[in-house]
Amino acid sequence: MHTAQASIDAAPASTLYRRIWRWHFFAGLACVPFILSLAITGSLYLFHQQIDDLVYARQMVRDPQGASLAPLAPSRLIERARRAHPGQPAAFVAADARHNAQVDLRRPDGSVLQVFLDPASGRVAGSIAEDERLMTTIKHIHSLAVAGTAGRALIEIVAGWIIVLMASGAYLWWPRGRSAGVLSIRPGARGRTWWRDLHAVTGAFGGVIVLFLALTGMPWSVVWGQNVNAWLTGQGLGVPAGMWTGVPASRLPAQALGALPWAQQQAPLPASTDPHAAHRAMAGGAAMPAHEPVAADAAAMSPDAIVARLAALGMDGGYRLVLPRDAAGVYSAIRSPGQVGGQRVVHLDQYSGKVLMDLGHADMGAAARVTEWGVSVHQGGEYGTPNLLVMLAGCLAVVALCVSGVAAWWKRRPAGRLAAPARRDGDRLARGVIAIAVVPGCVFPLLGASMLAVLALDLVAGALRRRLPRRPLSP
């Protein structure tokens, strides 16, 4: 009686285990190349500053002999860069104790050339095409931006499946009275057993970090990230709605400025206005959707005056100054240090120097602040070297999970067969599978769509398998 009851109780658990194992197997096998790419490129990008300083030392690293000399004015450095390379000045980054000044020039084909100059002498130390920088390439591979929107959508799906893999892996790892191969590799383990234990133990100790990396990578995603960003902005949980009171808005999105805090990327930029024209604010003090044409004789402030204005506002360095693109453009100072508390973006009218917006981390909505913190930790910048090392450990754990998972399967499979976990005809979609699949599938739409596609393929494959006649056994 007890034995029969135990068998009955074990059946649903066995069915659930087998079903989750099957999904875990197929998801892992299909996503391994992309997950490996995310881990390797992500671990490299964690150290992008150090790698840039090493690879581009001739262009970027400042001559220490001139470190004590007073720097030239920004306008003079910008002019030196223009004389060396044709193009429209797009941005300026002041030199620091280690690095040369940088002037970004937008070339006729729309690409950006980064010109590096000794801040004291104005000597051009070299130039780098922005889209040819090593770390730019690594970043584009990491996000599959090299494949366009379709590639970014694929990476979003893969990141979603990482979440599913970690949830299903936790269920498969759960001890259920076992002690061997749970928190340590079994003594004397060899072959498939050793790889299986390595997979389980790595997941046990690194799973939380891997899950954190997957979740905090979602803000950059092409569907979920952009839509959540737009929703937060619309609800006033990102950029506060009050910031637009009496401020004319341009049609240019803020993400056109380049590197910018995530919460501000979907908002429009403010616009500069003709200092001689009278403007009317919209009823209720909302943002003005348009502005008067700027007179041809309106004089824009020089970068030197804007830098002095920013210094008076407490921005005395460590920022990227984006220059106005056209007559309605603004000066935008973007300070994005590793820690989110130091983030600050200031938009100034190019004619009057008036502060149109001054947004620090504390000005953002609560949801945006939490998201920005996650992004900062994801990039290894929030807590210095310990943060970098923990995120690196997460990337290495992903590599170990991929290699050990594939190795364990390869050693288990008979020659010439896939050897996927069997699905028995009587298996039902248990509640645990539904919970593991439906919750993240609803939160992340592209993941949910891919789950439905996989489920449909699995059902079709099962139906075909039942209809096809079984091969007779060889004598």
Residue pairs with C-beta under 8 A, 6 or more apart in sequence:
12 430
15 424
15 426
15 427
15 428
15 430
16 430
16 432
16 433
17 171
17 172
18 421
18 422
18 423
18 424
18 427
19 423
19 427
19 429
19 430
19 433
20 168
20 171
20 172
20 432
20 433
20 436
21 168
21 172
21 421
22 420
22 421
22 422
22 423
23 164
23 168
23 433
23 436
23 437
23 454
24 165
24 168
24 169
24 172
25 409
25 420
25 421
26 420
26 454
27 161
27 164
27 165
27 168
27 454
28 165
28 402
28 405
29 406
29 409
30 161
31 158
31 161
31 162
31 165
32 402
32 405
32 406
34 144
34 154
34 155
34 158
35 158
35 162
35 398
35 402
36 398
36 399
36 402
37 141
37 142
38 142
38 155
38 158
38 159
38 217
38 398
39 395
39 396
39 398
39 399
39 402
40 395
40 399
41 138
41 139
41 141
41 142
42 142
42 213
42 391
42 395
43 392
43 395
43 396
44 51
44 135
44 138
45 135
45 138
45 139
45 142
45 379
46 379
46 380
46 388
46 391
46 392
46 395
47 388
48 135
48 138
48 139
51 134
51 135
52 60
52 133
52 134
52 135
53 60
53 61
53 98
53 99
55 134
56 126
56 128
56 133
58 125
58 126
59 100
59 116
59 125
59 126
59 127
59 128
60 99
60 100
60 102
60 116
60 125
61 98
61 99
61 100
62 95
62 96
62 97
62 98
62 99
62 100
62 118
62 119
63 118
66 118
66 119
66 120
66 121
67 97
69 120
69 121
70 120
71 77
71 94
71 95
71 101
71 119
71 120
72 80
72 119
72 120
72 121
72 122
73 304
74 92
74 94
74 101
74 303
74 304
74 307
74 321
75 302
75 303
75 304
76 122
77 92
77 101
77 103
77 117
77 119
77 122
78 89
78 92
78 103
78 303
80 117
80 122
80 124
81 89
81 103
81 105
81 115
81 117
81 124
82 89
82 103
82 105
84 115
84 124
84 127
85 105
85 113
85 115
85 127
86 105
86 107
86 108
87 105
87 106
87 107
87 108
87 113
88 105
88 106
89 103
89 104
89 105
89 106
89 323
90 104
90 105
90 106
90 112
90 322
90 323
90 325
91 102
91 103
91 104
91 258
91 320
91 321
91 322
91 323
92 101
92 102
92 103
92 104
92 303
92 320
92 321
92 323
93 101
93 102
93 103
93 319
93 320
93 321
94 101
94 119
94 307
94 317
94 319
94 321
95 101
95 119
96 317
96 318
100 116
100 117
100 118
100 119
100 125
101 116
101 117
101 118
101 119
102 114
102 115
102 116
102 117
103 114
103 115
103 117
104 112
104 113
104 114
104 115
104 130
105 112
105 113
105 114
105 115
106 112
107 113
111 129
111 130
111 131
112 129
112 130
112 131
113 127
113 128
113 129
113 130
114 127
114 128
114 129
114 130
114 133
115 124
115 126
115 127
116 124
116 125
116 126
116 127
116 128
117 123
117 124
117 125
118 125
130 136
139 145
140 146
143 151
143 152
143 155
143 220
144 151
144 152
144 154
144 155
145 151
145 152
147 154
149 222
152 221
152 222
153 222
153 223
153 446
155 221
156 218
156 221
156 222
156 223
156 224
156 225
156 444
156 446
156 447
157 446
157 447
157 450
159 214
159 217
159 218
159 221
160 214
160 440
160 441
160 444
160 446
160 447
160 450
161 447
161 450
162 210
162 211
162 214
163 211
163 214
163 215
163 440
163 444
163 447
164 436
164 437
164 440
164 447
164 451
166 203
166 207
166 210
166 211
166 214
167 436
167 440
168 436
169 203
169 207
170 203
170 207
171 432
171 436
173 182
173 200
173 203
173 204
175 182
180 186
181 189
181 193
181 196
181 197
181 200
181 201
182 200
182 201
182 204
183 201
183 204
184 197
184 201
185 194
185 197
185 198
185 201
186 193
186 194
186 197
189 197
191 411
192 407
192 408
192 411
192 412
195 404
195 407
195 408
195 411
196 404
196 408
198 400
198 404
199 400
199 401
199 404
199 405
199 408
202 397
202 400
202 401
202 404
203 210
203 397
203 401
205 397
206 393
206 394
206 396
206 397
206 398
206 400
206 401
207 397
209 390
209 391
209 393
209 394
209 397
210 394
210 397
210 398
210 401
212 374
212 377
212 378
212 394
213 378
213 391
213 394
213 395
213 398
215 374
216 374
216 375
216 377
216 378
217 378
218 224
218 225
218 444
219 225
219 228
219 229
219 262
219 371
219 374
219 375
220 262
220 375
221 446
223 445
223 446
224 443
224 444
224 445
224 446
225 262
226 266
229 238
229 262
229 263
229 265
229 266
230 266
232 238
232 263
232 365
232 367
232 368
232 371
233 239
233 263
233 266
233 267
235 365
236 365
237 365
237 366
237 367
237 368
238 263
238 264
238 266
238 267
238 364
238 365
238 367
238 368
239 263
239 264
239 267
239 359
239 364
239 365
239 368
240 363
240 364
240 365
243 357
243 359
243 363
244 286
244 287
245 285
245 286
245 287
246 281
246 285
246 287
246 288
247 270
247 287
247 288
247 356
247 357
248 270
248 271
248 273
248 279
248 287
248 288
248 289
248 290
248 291
249 268
249 269
249 270
249 271
249 287
249 288
249 289
250 268
250 269
250 270
250 271
250 328
250 329
250 330
251 268
252 268
252 269
252 325
252 329
253 265
253 266
253 267
253 268
253 269
254 260
254 264
254 265
254 266
254 267
254 268
254 269
255 265
255 266
256 269
257 269
257 322
257 332
257 334
258 320
258 322
258 334
259 320
259 334
259 336
260 334
260 336
260 345
261 336
261 340
261 343
261 345
261 359
261 361
261 364
261 372
262 368
262 371
262 372
262 375
263 364
263 365
263 368
263 371
263 372
264 345
264 359
269 330
269 332
269 347
270 330
270 347
270 356
270 357
271 291
271 328
271 329
271 330
272 291
272 294
272 300
272 324
272 327
272 328
272 329
272 330
272 349
272 350
272 351
273 279
273 291
273 292
273 294
273 328
273 349
273 351
274 291
274 292
274 293
274 294
274 295
274 298
274 351
275 298
275 351
275 352
276 295
276 298
277 292
277 294
277 295
278 292
279 288
279 291
279 292
280 288
281 288
282 288
282 289
291 328
294 327
294 328
294 351
298 327
298 351
299 351
300 324
300 350
300 351
301 309
301 331
301 350
301 351
301 352
301 353
303 321
303 323
303 331
305 353
306 321
306 331
306 348
306 350
306 353
307 321
309 348
309 353
310 316
310 319
310 321
310 333
310 346
310 348
313 346
313 355
313 358
315 333
315 335
315 344
315 346
318 335
318 337
319 333
319 334
319 335
319 344
320 333
320 334
320 335
320 336
321 331
321 332
321 333
321 334
322 331
322 332
322 333
322 334
323 329
323 331
324 330
324 331
324 350
329 350
330 347
330 348
330 349
330 350
330 356
331 347
331 348
331 349
331 350
332 345
332 346
332 347
332 348
333 344
333 345
333 346
333 348
334 345
335 342
335 343
335 344
335 345
336 343
337 343
337 381
338 376
338 379
338 380
338 381
338 382
338 384
339 376
339 381
339 382
340 361
340 369
340 372
340 373
340 376
340 382
341 361
341 362
342 361
343 360
343 361
343 372
344 358
344 359
344 360
344 361
345 357
345 358
345 359
346 355
346 357
346 358
346 359
347 355
347 356
347 357
347 358
348 354
348 355
348 356
349 356
361 369
361 372
362 369
364 372
373 382
376 382
377 383
377 387
377 391
378 391
379 391
380 387
380 388
380 391
380 392
381 387
409 419
412 419
413 419
423 458
423 462
425 466
437 451
440 447
440 448
441 447
441 448
441 451
441 452
442 448
